[in-house]
């Protein structure tokens, strides 16, 4: 409703900032902005930081396995 009112007054770039298609799943608030989200210090495509947790844990597991293998090889060579 407010967006249509603003567009009727000549603010053609008025729109609602609500990134429902992102990992955030929406902002749970309504922001009527003019222009691009970056002008308001909003990210254009926000992400929840925890979406990268799986790759971080996988990298940590691989690193731990490599360290265990190197320690086992060191003991096998020394013994």
Residue, then its C-alpha position, 0 to 999 in steps of 0.5 A: x500500500x505505502x509502496x504504491x502511494x510512493x510510486x504514485x508520488x513519483x518515487x518509482x524506485x520505491x520497493x519493499x526490502x524483504x529477502x525471503x529468497x535468501x538463507x535468512x528467510x526474511x527480515x521479520x520486519x517491513x522496510x520500504x526503501x528507495x533505490x538499492x539496499x546498499x544505500x541503507x547499509x542493507x546487504x543485497x543478498x543476506x546469508x545466515x553465517x551458520x550455512x557455512x558450518x558443514x564445510x567448516x566442520x568437514x575441513x576441520x575433520x580432514x585436517x584432524x585426520x591428516x594430523x593423526x596420520x602424520x603423527x602415526x607415520x612419525x612414530x612408525x618411522x622412529x620406532 
